Amino acid sequence: MEILNAFLNGYFKQKNAETGRSMVEMLGVLAVIGVLSIGGIYGYTFAMDKYRANDIVYEVNLRATGVWHKYQEQPMQYRSITTHI
């Protein structure tokens, strides 16, 4: 019984000890997450803007060269602009 009491006393003393993260550590983690999120949003926006700009340039080139009408008349399975230039 003494061994059990000694074990339980030691167990509860360890349980009551303050363990875990401090407020400063949690604020640091939140700051890192915020910086990474802002960077990801910026990168995504940049990539989408570049995609839209490239898509516009591609369509302008198709219309300027007159390939647009030929491209539209092809069957779906052969709609690869690179094989019919």
Buried (B, 14 or more C-beta within 10 A) or exposed (E): EEEEEEEEEEEEEEEEEEEEEEEEEEEEEEEEEEEEEEEEEEEEEEEEEEEEEEEEEEEEEBEEEEBBEEBEEEEEEEEEBEEEE
